[in-house]
């Protein structure tokens, strides 16, 4: 988590993350997380931000760079739901239940 956070801070300081377009912001964050974080947390955060960005793009009511509040809301909900599903899929494949206890 610390590597990911530091990489994101560097991305913000170096303007690697495009803050003018929320869709590319989410993609840039996902790319940085993918390259800097390992483990399940890194994968889940990457999934969250990729799905969030894609959903904002799909739900945005305008074709310009600005996404409306409904698109953002839908993006965060979709990202959270997909990351949760991925987490539950991982748990079921490694023999533990959704709360982490052995089955």
Order of alpha helices (4+ residues) and beta strands (2+ residues): alpha-alpha-alpha-alpha
